[in-house]
């Protein structure tokens, strides 16, 4: 009885891994056909960080620091903004990939077939990670050169980035189901999402915002997630970061675990109710 249960778990795990690999392999090959679009996706975050870089340079001529950010460490803020923007742009990859499958009429075979939505989420997640791995690693190395940290802190930073990527994948899957089932809604949600990111201190530090906007920012969970990532880097002490920013980590971990599960549930509910609209 126990052996049968173990074999069932083992076979189920193998089946799920095979599904994830199949989705990842198919999507990576497909995305590599659009090389120019991939290059544009690498360049866009650079454009995003140019203005904050100019602003920082000008502000440090009149003030020595803004919150924890000084001329010595602000490169961490700017370069992490690039990698975070790179991850943020993967959110759009979910609806775009599902809409492409819909256009080619291959989506029913993928969605209606016996296919675990978590496997779909992980497959597209791995596809996005593979596609952005080169510029992500490059900017991570540049940050390390400009502001070195210990090996253990680096591992912790990579773990934080992984959790952030899972959160963004959950958001992307939510947009994806609206893109195939309620087309008028997903672009509205995308606009709402842009406003959330604007109020997250992704590109500009908290201290630069007027007090009325700071109140709004403090209600945004993404602000605490991005702050935790950056503080972990400049602290360069995992224990110290935990002690001083443990509420931030709790928010990060809770959202990374709960959000993908919730979005998979919402995906199933909306898809069952509306199906694939537009055929």
C-alpha positions as protocol buffer text, in pm:
chain_id: "A"
residue {
  index: 1
  type: UNK
  ca { x: 0 y: 0 z: 0 }
}
residue {
  index: 2
  type: UNK
  ca { x: 277 y: 238 z: 97 }
}
residue {
  index: 3
  type: UNK
  ca { x: 482 y: 143 z: -211 }
}
residue {
  index: 4
  type: UNK
  ca { x: 182 y: 202 z: -437 }
}
residue {
  index: 5
  type: UNK
  ca { x: 134 y: 546 z: -288 }
}
residue {
  index: 6
  type: UNK
  ca { x: 502 y: 632 z: -333 }
}
residue {
  index: 7
  type: UNK
  ca { x: 491 y: 511 z: -694 }
}
residue {
  index: 8
  type: UNK
  ca { x: 182 y: 721 z: -759 }
}
residue {
  index: 9
  type: UNK
  ca { x: 352 y: 1032 z: -618 }
}
residue {
  index: 10
  type: UNK
  ca { x: 667 y: 956 z: -817 }
}
residue {
  index: 11
  type: UNK
  ca { x: 477 y: 907 z: -1143 }
}
residue {
  index: 12
  type: UNK
  ca { x: 269 y: 1222 z: -1085 }
}
residue {
  index: 13
  type: UNK
  ca { x: 584 y: 1423 z: -1019 }
}
residue {
  index: 14
  type: UNK
  ca { x: 750 y: 1286 z: -1334 }
}
residue {
  index: 15
  type: UNK
  ca { x: 440 y: 1369 z: -1537 }
}
residue {
  index: 16
  type: UNK
  ca { x: 428 y: 1728 z: -1403 }
}
residue {
  index: 17
  type: UNK
  ca { x: 799 y: 1782 z: -1468 }
}
residue {
  index: 18
  type: UNK
  ca { x: 758 y: 1650 z: -1822 }
}
residue {
  index: 19
  type: UNK
  ca { x: 470 y: 1893 z: -1882 }
}
residue {
  index: 20
  type: UNK
  ca { x: 672 y: 2188 z: -1751 }
}
residue {
  index: 21
  type: UNK
  ca { x: 970 y: 2095 z: -1970 }
}
residue {
  index: 22
  type: UNK
  ca { x: 745 y: 2052 z: -2275 }
}
residue {
  index: 23
  type: UNK
  ca { x: 589 y: 2398 z: -2230 }
}
residue {
  index: 24
  type: UNK
  ca { x: 930 y: 2558 z: -2165 }
}
residue {
  index: 25
  type: UNK
  ca { x: 1097 y: 2395 z: -2465 }
}
residue {
  index: 26
  type: UNK
  ca { x: 814 y: 2487 z: -2700 }
}
residue {
  index: 27
  type: UNK
  ca { x: 791 y: 2848 z: -2583 }
}
residue {
  index: 28
  type: UNK
  ca { x: 1168 y: 2913 z: -2583 }
}
residue {
  index: 29
  type: UNK
  ca { x: 1197 y: 2788 z: -2942 }
}
residue {
  index: 30
  type: UNK
  ca { x: 899 y: 3000 z: -3039 }
}
residue {
  index: 31
  type: UNK
  ca { x: 1028 y: 3317 z: -2872 }
}
residue {
  index: 32
  type: UNK
  ca { x: 1374 y: 3279 z: -3029 }
}
residue {
  index: 33
  type: UNK
  ca { x: 1209 y: 3322 z: -3368 }
}
residue {
  index: 34
  type: UNK
  ca { x: 1144 y: 3687 z: -3273 }
}
residue {
  index: 35
  type: UNK
  ca { x: 1504 y: 3788 z: -3194 }
}
residue {
  index: 36
  type: UNK
  ca { x: 1449 y: 4159 z: -3262 }
}
residue {
  index: 37
  type: UNK
  ca { x: 1168 y: 4171 z: -3008 }
}
residue {
  index: 38
  type: UNK
  ca { x: 1391 y: 4005 z: -2750 }
}
residue {
  index: 39
  type: UNK
  ca { x: 1661 y: 4269 z: -2807 }
}
residue {
  index: 40
  type: UNK
  ca { x: 1402 y: 4547 z: -2771 }
}
residue {
  index: 41
  type: UNK
  ca { x: 1289 y: 4390 z: -2443 }
}
residue {
  index: 42
  type: UNK
  ca { x: 1650 y: 4410 z: -2322 }
}
residue {
  index: 43
  type: UNK
  ca { x: 1688 y: 4776 z: -2422 }
}
residue {
  index: 44
  type: UNK
  ca { x: 1360 y: 4911 z: -2285 }
}
residue {
  index: 45
  type: UNK
  ca { x: 1461 y: 4876 z: -1917 }
}
residue {
  index: 46
  type: UNK
  ca { x: 1782 y: 5068 z: -1993 }
}
residue {
  index: 47
  type: UNK
  ca { x: 1570 y: 5358 z: -2118 }
}
residue {
  index: 48
  type: UNK
  ca { x: 1363 y: 5329 z: -1799 }
}
residue {
  index: 49
  type: UNK
  ca { x: 1665 y: 5377 z: -1570 }
}
residue {
  index: 50
  type: UNK
  ca { x: 1830 y: 5659 z: -1767 }
}
residue {
  index: 51
  type: UNK
  ca { x: 1613 y: 5936 z: -1622 }
}
residue {
  index: 52
  type: UNK
  ca { x: 1650 y: 5822 z: -1258 }
}
residue {
  index: 53
  type: UNK
  ca { x: 2026 y: 5803 z: -1319 }
}
residue {
  index: 54
  type: UNK
  ca { x: 2033 y: 6163 z: -1442 }
}
residue {
  index: 55
  type: UNK
  ca { x: 1814 y: 6276 z: -1152 }
}
residue {
  index: 56
  type: UNK
  ca { x: 2037 y: 6102 z: -898 }
}
residue {
  index: 57
  type: UNK
  ca { x: 2347 y: 6265 z: -1041 }
}
residue {
  index: 58
  type: UNK
  ca { x: 2190 y: 6611 z: -1018 }
}
residue {
  index: 59
  type: UNK
  ca { x: 2047 y: 6561 z: -668 }
}
residue {
  index: 60
  type: UNK
  ca { x: 2372 y: 6438 z: -517 }
}
residue {
  index: 61
  type: UNK
  ca { x: 2531 y: 6768 z: -619 }
}
residue {
  index: 62
  type: UNK
  ca { x: 2307 y: 6942 z: -364 }
}
residue {
  index: 63
  type: UNK
  ca { x: 2250 y: 6674 z: -100 }
}
residue {
  index: 64
  type: UNK
  ca { x: 2468 y: 6396 z: 42 }
}
residue {
  index: 65
  type: UNK
  ca { x: 2192 y: 6136 z: 80 }
}
residue {
  index: 66
  type: UNK
  ca { x: 1824 y: 6057 z: 23 }
}
residue {
  index: 67
  type: UNK
  ca { x: 1715 y: 5804 z: 281 }
}
residue {
  index: 68
  type: UNK
  ca { x: 1971 y: 5522 z: 273 }
}
residue {
  index: 69
  type: UNK
  ca { x: 2093 y: 5618 z: -74 }
}
residue {
  index: 70
  type: UNK
  ca { x: 2425 y: 5795 z: -113 }
}
residue {
  index: 71
  type: UNK
  ca { x: 2670 y: 5856 z: -401 }
}
residue {
  index: 72
  type: UNK
  ca { x: 2851 y: 5541 z: -286 }
}
residue {
  index: 73
  type: UNK
  ca { x: 2557 y: 5299 z: -308 }
}
residue {
  index: 74
  type: UNK
  ca { x: 2297 y: 5448 z: -542 }
}
residue {
  index: 75
  type: UNK
  ca { x: 2427 y: 5225 z: -823 }
}
residue {
  index: 76
  type: UNK
  ca { x: 2259 y: 4937 z: -638 }
}
residue {
  index: 77
  type: UNK
  ca { x: 1925 y: 5117 z: -661 }
}
residue {
  index: 78
  type: UNK
  ca { x: 1961 y: 5202 z: -1032 }
}
residue {
  index: 79
  type: UNK
  ca { x: 2096 y: 4867 z: -1150 }
}
residue {
  index: 80
  type: UNK
  ca { x: 1845 y: 4670 z: -945 }
}
residue {
  index: 81
  type: UNK
  ca { x: 1575 y: 4884 z: -1110 }
}
residue {
  index: 82
  type: UNK
  ca { x: 1693 y: 4745 z: -1445 }
}
residue {
  index: 83
  type: UNK
  ca { x: 1665 y: 4383 z: -1333 }
}
residue {
  index: 84
  type: UNK
  ca { x: 1331 y: 4445 z: -1164 }
}
residue {
  index: 85
  type: UNK
  ca { x: 1199 y: 4613 z: -1479 }
}
residue {
  index: 86
  type: UNK
  ca { x: 1328 y: 4318 z: -1680 }
}
residue {
  index: 87
  type: UNK
  ca { x: 1129 y: 4085 z: -1454 }
}
residue {
  index: 88
  type: UNK
  ca { x: 829 y: 4319 z: -1463 }
}
residue {
  index: 89
  type: UNK
  ca { x: 821 y: 4302 z: -1842 }
}
residue {
  index: 90
  type: UNK
  ca { x: 782 y: 3924 z: -1823 }
}
residue {
  index: 91
  type: UNK
  ca { x: 433 y: 3986 z: -1684 }
}
residue {
  index: 92
  type: UNK
  ca { x: 322 y: 4087 z: -2033 }
}
residue {
  index: 93
  type: UNK
  ca { x: 473 y: 3767 z: -2170 }
}
residue {
  index: 94
  type: UNK
  ca { x: 189 y: 3558 z: -2029 }
}
residue {
  index: 95
  type: UNK
  ca { x: -101 y: 3728 z: -2209 }
}
residue {
  index: 96
  type: UNK
  ca { x: 110 y: 3769 z: -2523 }
}
residue {
  index: 97
  type: UNK
  ca { x: 199 y: 3399 z: -2536 }
}
residue {
  index: 98
  type: UNK
  ca { x: -157 y: 3288 z: -2466 }
}
residue {
  index: 99
  type: UNK
  ca { x: -296 y: 3530 z: -2726 }
}
residue {
  index: 100
  type: UNK
  ca { x: -45 y: 3396 z: -2978 }
}
residue {
  index: 101
  type: UNK
  ca { x: -158 y: 3040 z: -2906 }
}
residue {
  index: 102
  type: UNK
  ca { x: -516 y: 3162 z: -2943 }
}
residue {
  index: 103
  type: UNK
  ca { x: -440 y: 3325 z: -3279 }
}
residue {
  index: 104
  type: UNK
  ca { x: -277 y: 3006 z: -3408 }
}
residue {
  index: 105
  type: UNK
  ca { x: -573 y: 2804 z: -3274 }
}
residue {
  index: 106
  type: UNK
  ca { x: -344 y: 2583 z: -3066 }
}
residue {
  index: 107
  type: UNK
  ca { x: -472 y: 2714 z: -2733 }
}
residue {
  index: 108
  type: UNK
  ca { x: -765 y: 2470 z: -2697 }
}
residue {
  index: 109
  type: UNK
  ca { x: -526 y: 2176 z: -2726 }
}
residue {
  index: 110
  type: UNK
  ca { x: -314 y: 2326 z: -2450 }
}
residue {
  index: 111
  type: UNK
  ca { x: -586 y: 2444 z: -2212 }
}
residue {
  index: 112
  type: UNK
  ca { x: -867 y: 2195 z: -2264 }
}
residue {
  index: 113
  type: UNK
  ca { x: -638 y: 1891 z: -2262 }
}
residue {
  index: 114
  type: UNK
  ca { x: -563 y: 1730 z: -1924 }
}
residue {
  index: 115
  type: UNK
  ca { x: -305 y: 1987 z: -1825 }
}
residue {
  index: 116
  type: UNK
  ca { x: -220 y: 2120 z: -1481 }
}
residue {
  index: 117
  type: UNK
  ca { x: -244 y: 2500 z: -1471 }
}
residue {
  index: 118
  type: UNK
  ca { x: 45 y: 2509 z: -1223 }
}
residue {
  index: 119
  type: UNK
  ca { x: 257 y: 2330 z: -1485 }
}
residue {
  index: 120
  type: UNK
  ca { x: 153 y: 2593 z: -1739 }
}
residue {
  index: 121
  type: UNK
  ca { x: 250 y: 2868 z: -1496 }
}
residue {
  index: 122
  type: UNK
  ca { x: 589 y: 2710 z: -1424 }
}
residue {
  index: 123
  type: UNK
  ca { x: 654 y: 2643 z: -1794 }
}
residue {
  index: 124
  type: UNK
  ca { x: 597 y: 3004 z: -1897 }
}
residue {
  index: 125
  type: UNK
  ca { x: 785 y: 3115 z: -1585 }
}
residue {
  index: 126
  type: UNK
  ca { x: 1095 y: 2914 z: -1686 }
}
residue {
  index: 127
  type: UNK
  ca { x: 1066 y: 3041 z: -2043 }
}
residue {
  index: 128
  type: UNK
  ca { x: 1077 y: 3402 z: -1926 }
}
residue {
  index: 129
  type: UNK
  ca { x: 1369 y: 3331 z: -1688 }
}
residue {
  index: 130
  type: UNK
  ca { x: 1572 y: 3171 z: -1968 }
}
residue {
  index: 131
  type: UNK
  ca { x: 1502 y: 3456 z: -2211 }
}
residue {
  index: 132
  type: UNK
  ca { x: 1613 y: 3732 z: -1970 }
}
residue {
  index: 133
  type: UNK
  ca { x: 1900 y: 3539 z: -1810 }
}
residue {
  index: 134
  type: UNK
  ca { x: 2182 y: 3701 z: -2012 }
}
residue {
  index: 135
  type: UNK
  ca { x: 2108 y: 4073 z: -1947 }
}
residue {
  index: 136
  type: UNK
  ca { x: 1995 y: 3992 z: -1593 }
}
residue {
  index: 137
  type: UNK
  ca { x: 2326 y: 3822 z: -1515 }
}
residue {
  index: 138
  type: UNK
  ca { x: 2521 y: 4102 z: -1685 }
}
residue {
  index: 139
  type: UNK
  ca { x: 2364 y: 4377 z: -1473 }
}
residue {
  index: 140
  type: UNK
  ca { x: 2398 y: 4163 z: -1162 }
}
residue {
  index: 141
  type: UNK
  ca { x: 2771 y: 4129 z: -1228 }
}
residue {
  index: 142
  type: UNK
  ca { x: 2806 y: 4504 z: -1291 }
}
residue {
  index: 143
  type: UNK
  ca { x: 2633 y: 4571 z: -958 }
}
residue {
  index: 144
  type: UNK
  ca { x: 2869 y: 4328 z: -785 }
}
residue {
  index: 145
  type: UNK
  ca { x: 3170 y: 4507 z: -932 }
}
residue {
  index: 146
  type: UNK
  ca { x: 3046 y: 4850 z: -825 }
}
residue {
  index: 147
  type: UNK
  ca { x: 2919 y: 4740 z: -482 }
}
residue {
  index: 148
  type: UNK
  ca { x: 3066 y: 4400 z: -381 }
}
residue {
  index: 149
  type: UNK
  ca { x: 2879 y: 4171 z: -141 }
}
residue {
  index: 150
  type: UNK
  ca { x: 2952 y: 3835 z: 22 }
}
residue {
  index: 151
  type: UNK
  ca { x: 2875 y: 3502 z: -142 }
}
residue {
  index: 152
  type: UNK
  ca { x: 2596 y: 3427 z: 108 }
}
residue {
  index: 153
  type: UNK
  ca { x: 2436 y: 3766 z: 52 }
}
residue {
  index: 154
  type: UNK
  ca { x: 2448 y: 3705 z: -322 }
}
residue {
  index: 155
  type: UNK
  ca { x: 2268 y: 3372 z: -279 }
}
residue {
  index: 156
  type: UNK
  ca { x: 2008 y: 3545 z: -66 }
}
residue {
  index: 157
  type: UNK
  ca { x: 1963 y: 3818 z: -330 }
}
residue {
  index: 158
  type: UNK
  ca { x: 1910 y: 3554 z: -599 }
}
residue {
  index: 159
  type: UNK
  ca { x: 1651 y: 3384 z: -377 }
}
residue {
  index: 160
  type: UNK
  ca { x: 1467 y: 3716 z: -339 }
}
residue {
  index: 161
  type: UNK
  ca { x: 1474 y: 3769 z: -715 }
}
residue {
  index: 162
  type: UNK
  ca { x: 1332 y: 3417 z: -761 }
}
residue {
  index: 163
  type: UNK
  ca { x: 1041 y: 3494 z: -527 }
}
residue {
  index: 164
  type: UNK
  ca { x: 976 y: 3822 z: -710 }
}
residue {
  index: 165
  type: UNK
  ca { x: 976 y: 3635 z: -1042 }
}
residue {
  index: 166
  type: UNK
  ca { x: 715 y: 3392 z: -903 }
}
residue {
  index: 167
  type: UNK
  ca { x: 497 y: 3684 z: -794 }
}
residue {
  index: 168
  type: UNK
  ca { x: 521 y: 3846 z: -1137 }
}
residue {
  index: 169
  type: UNK
  ca { x: 440 y: 3510 z: -1301 }
}
residue {
  index: 170
  type: UNK
  ca { x: 123 y: 3485 z: -1095 }
}
residue {
  index: 171
  type: UNK
  ca { x: 21 y: 3834 z: -1203 }
}
residue {
  index: 172
  type: UNK
  ca { x: 103 y: 3746 z: -1564 }
}
residue {
  index: 173
  type: UNK
  ca { x: -115 y: 3435 z: -1555 }
}
residue {
  index: 174
  type: UNK
  ca { x: -404 y: 3642 z: -1421 }
}
residue {
  index: 175
  type: UNK
  ca { x: -366 y: 3886 z: -1711 }
}
residue {
  index: 176
  type: UNK
  ca { x: -335 y: 3591 z: -1946 }
}
residue {
  index: 177
  type: UNK
  ca { x: -677 y: 3444 z: -1870 }
}
residue {
  index: 178
  type: UNK
  ca { x: -839 y: 3784 z: -1925 }
}
residue {
  index: 179
  type: UNK
  ca { x: -647 y: 3815 z: -2254 }
}
residue {
  index: 180
  type: UNK
  ca { x: -812 y: 3498 z: -2387 }
}
residue {
  index: 181
  type: UNK
  ca { x: -1150 y: 3511 z: -2210 }
}
residue {
  index: 182
  type: UNK
  ca { x: -1229 y: 3881 z: -2147 }
}
residue {
  index: 183
  type: UNK
  ca { x: -1020 y: 4077 z: -2396 }
}
residue {
  index: 184
  type: UNK
  ca { x: -1154 y: 4417 z: -2298 }
}
residue {
  index: 185
  type: UNK
  ca { x: -1041 y: 4369 z: -1939 }
}
residue {
  index: 186
  type: UNK
  ca { x: -677 y: 4268 z: -1959 }
}
residue {
  index: 187
  type: UNK
  ca { x: -548 y: 4601 z: -2096 }
}
residue {
  index: 188
  type: UNK
  ca { x: -741 y: 4786 z: -1824 }
}
residue {
  index: 189
  type: UNK
  ca { x: -578 y: 4560 z: -1566 }
}
residue {
  index: 190
  type: UNK
  ca { x: -241 y: 4628 z: -1728 }
}
residue {
  index: 191
  type: UNK
  ca { x: -294 y: 5002 z: -1686 }
}
residue {
  index: 192
  type: UNK
  ca { x: -390 y: 4949 z: -1322 }
}
residue {
  index: 193
  type: UNK
  ca { x: -76 y: 4739 z: -1278 }
}
residue {
  index: 194
  type: UNK
  ca { x: 141 y: 5016 z: -1424 }
}
residue {
  index: 195
  type: UNK
  ca { x: 2 y: 5254 z: -1162 }
}
residue {
  index: 196
  type: UNK
  ca { x: 90 y: 5005 z: -887 }
}
residue {
  index: 197
  type: UNK
  ca { x: 447 y: 4980 z: -1015 }
}
residue {
  index: 198
  type: UNK
  ca { x: 470 y: 5359 z: -1041 }
}
residue {
  index: 199
  type: UNK
  ca { x: 385 y: 5380 z: -669 }
}
residue {
  index: 200
  type: UNK
  ca { x: 635 y: 5108 z: -569 }
}
residue {
  index: 201
  type: UNK
  ca { x: 961 y: 5308 z: -572 }
}
residue {
  index: 202
  type: UNK
  ca { x: 1085 y: 5092 z: -856 }
}
residue {
  index: 203
  type: UNK
  ca { x: 1274 y: 5376 z: -1025 }
}
residue {
  index: 204
  type: UNK
  ca { x: 1288 y: 5654 z: -764 }
}
residue {
  index: 205
  type: UNK
  ca { x: 1361 y: 5633 z: -389 }
}
residue {
  index: 206
  type: UNK
  ca { x: 1091 y: 5686 z: -129 }
}
residue {
  index: 207
  type: UNK
  ca { x: 1254 y: 6005 z: 8 }
}
residue {
  index: 208
  type: UNK
  ca { x: 1205 y: 6189 z: -323 }
}
residue {
  index: 209
  type: UNK
  ca { x: 825 y: 6163 z: -315 }
}
residue {
  index: 210
  type: UNK
  ca { x: 602 y: 6427 z: -147 }
}
residue {
  index: 211
  type: UNK
  ca { x: 448 y: 6318 z: 182 }
}
residue {
  index: 212
  type: UNK
  ca { x: 101 y: 6269 z: 32 }
}
residue {
  index: 213
  type: UNK
  ca { x: 242 y: 6023 z: -222 }
}
residue {
  index: 214
  type: UNK
  ca { x: 447 y: 5850 z: 46 }
}
residue {
  index: 215
  type: UNK
  ca { x: 122 y: 5755 z: 219 }
}
residue {
  index: 216
  type: UNK
  ca { x: 4 y: 5584 z: -101 }
}
residue {
  index: 217
  type: UNK
  ca { x: 339 y: 5411 z: -146 }
}
residue {
  index: 218
  type: UNK
  ca { x: 327 y: 5269 z: 207 }
}
residue {
  index: 219
  type: UNK
  ca { x: 4 y: 5089 z: 112 }
}
residue {
  index: 220
  type: UNK
  ca { x: 176 y: 4915 z: -180 }
}
residue {
  index: 221
  type: UNK
  ca { x: 321 y: 4569 z: -100 }
}
residue {
  index: 222
  type: UNK
  ca { x: 563 y: 4596 z: -394 }
}
residue {
  index: 223
  type: UNK
  ca { x: 735 y: 4885 z: -218 }
}
residue {
  index: 224
  type: UNK
  ca { x: 825 y: 4659 z: 76 }
}
residue {
  index: 225
  type: UNK
  ca { x: 942 y: 4381 z: -157 }
}
residue {
  index: 226
  type: UNK
  ca { x: 1172 y: 4608 z: -361 }
}
residue {
  index: 227
  type: UNK
  ca { x: 1300 y: 4779 z: -47 }
}
residue {
  index: 228
  type: UNK
  ca { x: 1386 y: 4443 z: 111 }
}
residue {
  index: 229
  type: UNK
  ca { x: 1584 y: 4340 z: -198 }
}
residue {
  index: 230
  type: UNK
  ca { x: 1785 y: 4661 z: -203 }
}
residue {
  index: 231
  type: UNK
  ca { x: 1844 y: 4677 z: 172 }
}
residue {
  index: 232
  type: UNK
  ca { x: 1968 y: 4317 z: 167 }
}
residue {
  index: 233
  type: UNK
  ca { x: 2229 y: 4422 z: -89 }
}
residue {
  index: 234
  type: UNK
  ca { x: 2360 y: 4735 z: 81 }
}
residue {
  index: 235
  type: UNK
  ca { x: 2344 y: 4576 z: 430 }
}
residue {
  index: 236
  type: UNK
  ca { x: 2550 y: 4281 z: 306 }
}
residue {
  index: 237
  type: UNK
  ca { x: 2445 y: 4096 z: 620 }
}
residue {
  index: 238
  type: UNK
  ca { x: 2155 y: 3853 z: 591 }
}
residue {
  index: 239
  type: UNK
  ca { x: 2090 y: 3832 z: 966 }
}
residue {
  index: 240
  type: UNK
  ca { x: 2097 y: 4210 z: 1006 }
}
residue {
  index: 241
  type: UNK
  ca { x: 1857 y: 4249 z: 714 }
}
residue {
  index: 242
  type: UNK
  ca { x: 1614 y: 3997 z: 865 }
}
residue {
  index: 243
  type: UNK
  ca { x: 1623 y: 4167 z: 1203 }
}
residue {
  index: 244
  type: UNK
  ca { x: 1554 y: 4512 z: 1061 }
}
residue {
  index: 245
  type: UNK
  ca { x: 1321 y: 4426 z: 774 }
}
residue {
  index: 246
  type: UNK
  ca { x: 1148 y: 4101 z: 873 }
}
residue {
  index: 247
  type: UNK
  ca { x: 796 y: 4243 z: 800 }
}
residue {
  index: 248
  type: UNK
  ca { x: 915 y: 4310 z: 444 }
}
residue {
  index: 249
  type: UNK
  ca { x: 1032 y: 3950 z: 409 }
}
residue {
  index: 250
  type: UNK
  ca { x: 704 y: 3815 z: 547 }
}
residue {
  index: 251
  type: UNK
  ca { x: 514 y: 4018 z: 285 }
}
residue {
  index: 252
  type: UNK
  ca { x: 748 y: 3890 z: 11 }
}
residue {
  index: 253
  type: UNK
  ca { x: 724 y: 3523 z: 112 }
}
residue {
  index: 254
  type: UNK
  ca { x: 348 y: 3529 z: 172 }
}
residue {
  index: 255
  type: UNK
  ca { x: 270 y: 3688 z: -164 }
}
residue {
  index: 256
  type: UNK
  ca { x: 515 y: 3457 z: -348 }
}
residue {
  index: 257
  type: UNK
  ca { x: 338 y: 3151 z: -205 }
}
residue {
  index: 258
  type: UNK
  ca { x: -25 y: 3263 z: -208 }
}
residue {
  index: 259
  type: UNK
  ca { x: -52 y: 3475 z: -524 }
}
residue {
  index: 260
  type: UNK
  ca { x: 35 y: 3204 z: -782 }
}
residue {
  index: 261
  type: UNK
  ca { x: -214 y: 2965 z: -618 }
}
residue {
  index: 262
  type: UNK
  ca { x: -486 y: 3230 z: -614 }
}
residue {
  index: 263
  type: UNK
  ca { x: -425 y: 3327 z: -977 }
}
residue {
  index: 264
  type: UNK
  ca { x: -438 y: 2963 z: -1088 }
}
residue {
  index: 265
  type: UNK
  ca { x: -774 y: 2932 z: -909 }
}
residue {
  index: 266
  type: UNK
  ca { x: -902 y: 3253 z: -1073 }
}
residue {
  index: 267
  type: UNK
  ca { x: -769 y: 3133 z: -1409 }
}
residue {
  index: 268
  type: UNK
  ca { x: -971 y: 2811 z: -1381 }
}
residue {
  index: 269
  type: UNK
  ca { x: -1289 y: 2990 z: -1267 }
}
residue {
  index: 270
  type: UNK
  ca { x: -1281 y: 3254 z: -1543 }
}
residue {
  index: 271
  type: UNK
  ca { x: -1187 y: 3005 z: -1813 }
}
residue {
  index: 272
  type: UNK
  ca { x: -1469 y: 2769 z: -1715 }
}
residue {
  index: 273
  type: UNK
  ca { x: -1719 y: 3053 z: -1719 }
}
residue {
  index: 274
  type: UNK
  ca { x: -1616 y: 3235 z: -2039 }
}
residue {
  index: 275
  type: UNK
  ca { x: -1396 y: 2988 z: -2229 }
}
residue {
  index: 276
  type: UNK
  ca { x: -1185 y: 3115 z: -2519 }
}
residue {
  index: 277
  type: UNK
  ca { x: -1352 y: 3423 z: -2664 }
}
residue {
  index: 278
  type: UNK
  ca { x: -1286 y: 3540 z: -3018 }
}
residue {
  index: 279
  type: UNK
  ca { x: -1295 y: 3222 z: -3225 }
}
